Amino acid sequence: MPVFAHFFFFPPFFGFGMLMYFLPTIIAAARSKHDVAAIFVLNFFLGWTFIGWIIALVWALKHDHVVVMR
């Protein structure tokens, strides 16, 4: 296989990997969560541990509860 052929196979896998890595952040942004920035920070710094990625995903999927103050 020629050396230049590797460049054709790398971007789709890299793009898919980045999409999957930042999936919790993408879901939080699509759902207009109030704490998208915090989910992004958790995902960015601890997403590689898989436990951090799962926590960010659960946080992104969790419903925001409206607090009524009197």
Secondary structure, DSSP 4 states (H G I P E B T S, - for coil): --TTHHHHHHHHHHHHHHHHHTHHHHHHHHTT-TTHHHHHHHHHHHGGGSHHHHHHHHHHHSPPPPPP--
